[in-house]
Amino acid sequence: MIHSKSDLFDELCPSGFLPVRMDHKWGPLVLGTLEAGPLRFGELRTVLHRTSPKELTRALRTLERDGFVVRMAAGRAVSYELTSLGRSLLGPLKALYAWTAEHWDEILDARDPVEV
């Protein structure tokens, strides 16, 4: 377990600024999708078809606020692109994805069965 001397309830606690927000699963997926280059909202929706427009908008706004994504407007066309900060997060995300793939069976075994 990682221990911190910070007060976890302090609004400026570093844990509150974690780039991968565990409460929002779409953020890391948006980052991974934008790795190949800028995409428009509709193109992101096509790739991330299981998210609602509201959830995708929320993820994009959060990523933009945190400096990982930039919203670019050219006339009526709006696209989203990774910033250098966003690109720097791709390596750690890939490591996390690889760890998850390696431990997938263990993770599933540890979860309680869903009661029907």
C-alpha positions as CSV (number, residue, x, y, z in Angstrom):
1,M,0.0,0.0,0.0
2,I,1.2,3.5,-0.8
3,H,1.2,5.8,2.2
4,S,1.2,9.5,1.9
5,K,1.9,12.2,4.5
6,S,-0.7,14.3,2.7
7,D,-4.2,14.8,4.2
8,L,-6.4,12.9,1.8
9,F,-9.3,15.2,2.5
10,D,-7.3,18.4,1.8
11,E,-8.5,19.9,-1.5
12,L,-4.9,20.2,-2.6
13,C,-3.9,16.6,-1.8
14,P,-1.9,15.1,-4.7
15,S,-4.2,12.1,-4.8
16,G,-7.0,14.5,-5.9
17,F,-5.0,15.3,-9.0
18,L,-4.4,11.8,-10.2
19,P,-4.5,11.8,-14.0
20,V,-6.3,8.5,-14.2
21,R,-9.6,9.1,-12.4
22,M,-10.9,5.8,-11.3
23,D,-14.4,7.1,-11.2
24,H,-14.4,7.9,-14.9
25,K,-13.6,5.0,-17.1
26,W,-13.8,6.9,-20.4
27,G,-10.9,9.3,-19.8
28,P,-8.1,6.7,-20.3
29,L,-10.0,5.2,-23.3
30,V,-10.3,8.7,-24.9
31,L,-6.6,9.2,-24.4
32,G,-5.8,5.9,-26.1
33,T,-8.1,6.6,-28.9
34,L,-6.5,10.0,-29.6
35,E,-3.0,8.4,-29.8
36,A,-3.2,8.1,-33.6
37,G,-4.2,11.8,-34.1
38,P,-7.0,14.3,-33.7
39,L,-10.6,13.1,-34.0
40,R,-13.9,14.9,-34.2
41,F,-16.6,14.1,-31.5
42,G,-18.5,11.9,-33.9
43,E,-15.4,9.9,-34.8
44,L,-14.7,9.4,-31.0
45,R,-18.3,8.3,-30.6
46,T,-17.9,5.7,-33.4
47,V,-14.8,4.2,-31.7
48,L,-16.2,4.5,-28.2
49,H,-19.7,3.4,-29.2
50,R,-20.6,2.2,-25.7
51,T,-20.4,5.7,-24.2
52,S,-23.2,8.2,-24.3
53,P,-22.7,11.6,-25.8
54,K,-23.1,13.1,-22.2
55,E,-20.4,10.8,-20.8
56,L,-18.0,11.4,-23.7
57,T,-18.5,15.2,-23.3
58,R,-17.8,14.9,-19.6
59,A,-14.6,12.9,-20.3
60,L,-13.4,15.4,-22.9
61,R,-14.0,18.4,-20.7
62,T,-12.2,16.8,-17.8
63,L,-9.2,15.8,-20.0
64,E,-9.2,19.3,-21.5
65,R,-9.4,20.9,-18.0
66,D,-6.5,18.8,-16.8
67,G,-4.3,19.7,-19.8
68,F,-4.3,16.2,-21.5
69,V,-6.5,17.2,-24.5
70,V,-6.9,20.3,-26.5
71,R,-10.2,21.2,-28.3
72,M,-9.4,22.7,-31.7
73,A,-12.0,24.6,-33.7
74,A,-11.7,25.3,-37.4
75,G,-14.9,27.1,-38.4
76,R,-17.7,24.7,-37.5
77,A,-15.4,21.7,-37.3
78,V,-14.2,20.8,-33.8
79,S,-11.7,18.1,-33.1
80,Y,-9.8,16.9,-30.1
81,E,-6.1,16.2,-29.9
82,L,-3.6,15.1,-27.2
83,T,-1.3,17.6,-25.8
84,S,2.3,16.8,-25.0
85,L,1.2,16.2,-21.4
86,G,-1.5,13.8,-22.7
87,R,1.0,12.0,-24.9
88,S,3.3,11.6,-21.9
89,L,0.6,9.7,-20.1
90,L,0.2,7.1,-22.8
91,G,3.3,5.0,-21.6
92,P,2.0,4.6,-18.1
93,L,-1.5,3.8,-19.4
94,K,-0.1,1.1,-21.7
95,A,1.8,-0.4,-18.7
96,L,-1.5,-0.4,-16.8
97,Y,-3.3,-2.1,-19.7
98,A,-0.5,-4.7,-20.0
99,W,-0.7,-5.4,-16.2
100,T,-4.5,-5.8,-16.5
101,A,-4.2,-8.2,-19.4
102,E,-1.6,-10.2,-17.6
103,H,-3.7,-10.5,-14.4
104,W,-7.1,-10.6,-16.1
105,D,-8.0,-14.1,-14.9
106,E,-7.0,-13.3,-11.3
107,I,-9.0,-10.1,-11.3
108,L,-12.1,-12.0,-12.6
109,D,-11.6,-14.8,-10.0
110,A,-11.4,-12.2,-7.2
111,R,-14.7,-10.6,-8.1
112,D,-17.8,-11.8,-6.4
113,P,-20.2,-13.6,-8.8
114,V,-23.1,-11.6,-9.9
115,E,-26.3,-12.7,-8.3
116,V,-29.2,-13.0,-10.7
